[in-house]
């Protein structure tokens, strides 16, 4: 009996490693894909910038895929849920920082995104220490409003406005007349980002 318990624990622990957990492996690949995409933005070759746009779309699809596989393969873990969010933060913030460095957007944009991310992720880590997870059966979300704003498919889709902002800003490096539209979509994305972050903090202190 004791041996069986130890084996079950080892099996559960093993599934959290990046190389034996499919959703976590996808998140790792998504993070690695980020770096060539960022590098291409500094090269004066339009074809490489188009490749970056393609990489962004692929990373978005992979983000959707890892959540689906976590449910269908029953490989969802507490670490996996945090790691997936960390992957989102790394990709998003890296692009905002590079766009600011290229003087396409004001520097306050990545600062606001960074502060919001630190606050919400710290809150989620605290909840995790209390046995709660960002999503799922043990979700830290206490109200239906928070569940809708943070976890609903509709709001997840709305949050993808940042992808549109990324694409427009990249296109603006080739077609400057698109920059103003890119800035407008960027500001909308920041507002959506804040809207989805505030309920997480409020619920944690409720």
WOPE-V963768 format. One record per residue. N is the residue number from 0. PHI is phi in whole degrees, -180 to 180 (999 if undefined). OMEGA is omega as a letter, one per 20 degrees, with the letter a starting at -180 (none if undefined). NEAR is the number of other ideal C-beta (glycine too) atoms within 10 Angstrom. Layout:
N/PHI/OMEGA/NEAR, N/PHI/OMEGA/NEAR
//
This chain:
0/999/a/5, 1/-63/r/6, 2/-63/a/7, 3/-65/r/8, 4/-64/r/9, 5/-63/r/10, 6/-65/r/10, 7/-64/r/10, 8/-65/r/10, 9/-65/r/10, 10/-64/r/10, 11/-64/r/10, 12/-66/a/11, 13/-61/a/11, 14/-69/a/19, 15/-84/a/15, 16/-69/a/11, 17/-62/a/15, 18/-86/a/9, 19/-118/r/12, 20/-123/a/24, 21/-59/r/17, 22/-59/r/26, 23/-67/r/24, 24/-63/r/16, 25/-64/r/21, 26/-62/r/26, 27/-62/r/16, 28/-62/r/15, 29/-61/r/23, 30/-66/a/17, 31/-66/r/9, 32/-67/a/16, 33/-61/a/20, 34/-69/r/10, 35/-63/r/12, 36/-62/r/24, 37/-66/a/16, 38/-62/a/12, 39/-62/a/18, 40/-66/a/18, 41/-92/a/11, 42/-100/a/11, 43/-86/r/7, 44/-132/a/9, 45/-60/a/13, 46/-63/r/8, 47/-71/r/15, 48/-69/r/18, 49/-66/r/14, 50/-62/r/14, 51/-62/r/23, 52/-61/r/17, 53/-62/r/10, 54/-63/r/17, 55/-62/r/20, 56/-63/r/13, 57/-63/r/14, 58/-64/r/20, 59/-63/r/16, 60/-64/r/10, 61/-66/r/16, 62/-63/r/19, 63/-70/a/11, 64/-68/a/14, 65/-66/r/23, 66/-67/r/18, 67/-64/a/10, 68/-69/r/18, 69/-60/r/23, 70/-79/a/11, 71/-73/a/11, 72/-93/a/12, 73/56/a/8, 74/-113/r/18, 75/-74/r/21, 76/-135/r/17, 77/-60/r/15, 78/-63/a/17, 79/-61/a/22, 80/-66/r/21, 81/-72/a/16, 82/-65/r/20, 83/-63/r/22, 84/-64/r/17, 85/-61/r/15, 86/-61/r/22, 87/-60/a/18, 88/-63/a/17, 89/-60/a/15, 90/-64/a/23, 91/-63/a/21, 92/-67/r/14, 93/-61/r/16, 94/-66/r/24, 95/-61/a/27, 96/-64/a/18, 97/-65/r/20, 98/-62/r/24, 99/-67/r/16, 100/-64/r/14, 101/-82/r/14, 102/63/r/8, 103/-89/a/20, 104/-135/r/23, 105/-67/a/14, 106/-67/a/13, 107/-66/a/10, 108/-63/r/21, 109/-64/r/22, 110/-66/r/13, 111/-63/r/16, 112/-63/r/22, 113/-65/a/15, 114/-62/r/12, 115/-60/a/19, 116/-64/r/20, 117/-62/a/11, 118/-64/a/15, 119/-70/a/22, 120/-72/r/17, 121/-64/r/12, 122/-63/r/19, 123/-67/r/21, 124/-65/r/11, 125/-63/r/12, 126/-63/r/19, 127/-63/r/17, 128/-67/r/8, 129/-97/r/9, 130/89/r/9, 131/-100/r/17, 132/-123/a/19, 133/-59/a/23, 134/-138/r/18, 135/94/a/15, 136/-65/a/6, 137/-102/a/14, 138/-59/r/17, 139/-77/a/21, 140/-74/a/22, 141/-101/a/14, 142/-117/r/12, 143/-66/r/9, 144/-64/r/12, 145/-64/r/20, 146/-59/r/16, 147/-69/a/13, 148/-68/a/21, 149/-94/a/23, 150/-113/a/15, 151/-73/r/12, 152/-61/a/7, 153/-62/a/9, 154/-72/r/16, 155/-63/r/14, 156/-67/r/9, 157/-61/a/16, 158/-64/r/18, 159/-71/r/15, 160/-60/r/17, 161/-65/r/24, 162/-65/r/19, 163/-61/r/15, 164/-62/r/25, 165/-58/a/26, 166/-63/a/17, 167/-64/a/21, 168/-67/r/24, 169/-67/r/24, 170/-63/r/19, 171/-66/r/20, 172/-71/r/18, 173/-103/a/10, 174/-133/a/10, 175/-54/a/9, 176/-65/r/8, 177/-87/a/16, 178/-62/a/16, 179/-62/r/11, 180/-65/r/15, 181/-62/r/22, 182/-67/r/18, 183/-61/r/12, 184/-66/r/19, 185/-61/a/23, 186/-66/r/14, 187/-63/r/15, 188/-62/r/23, 189/-62/r/21, 190/-63/r/12, 191/-64/r/17, 192/-59/r/20, 193/-67/a/13, 194/-59/a/14, 195/-82/a/19, 196/-92/a/20, 197/-59/a/15, 198/-61/r/20, 199/-62/a/21, 200/-69/a/15, 201/-63/a/14, 202/-63/a/19, 203/-68/a/20, 204/-104/a/6, 205/-77/none/9
//
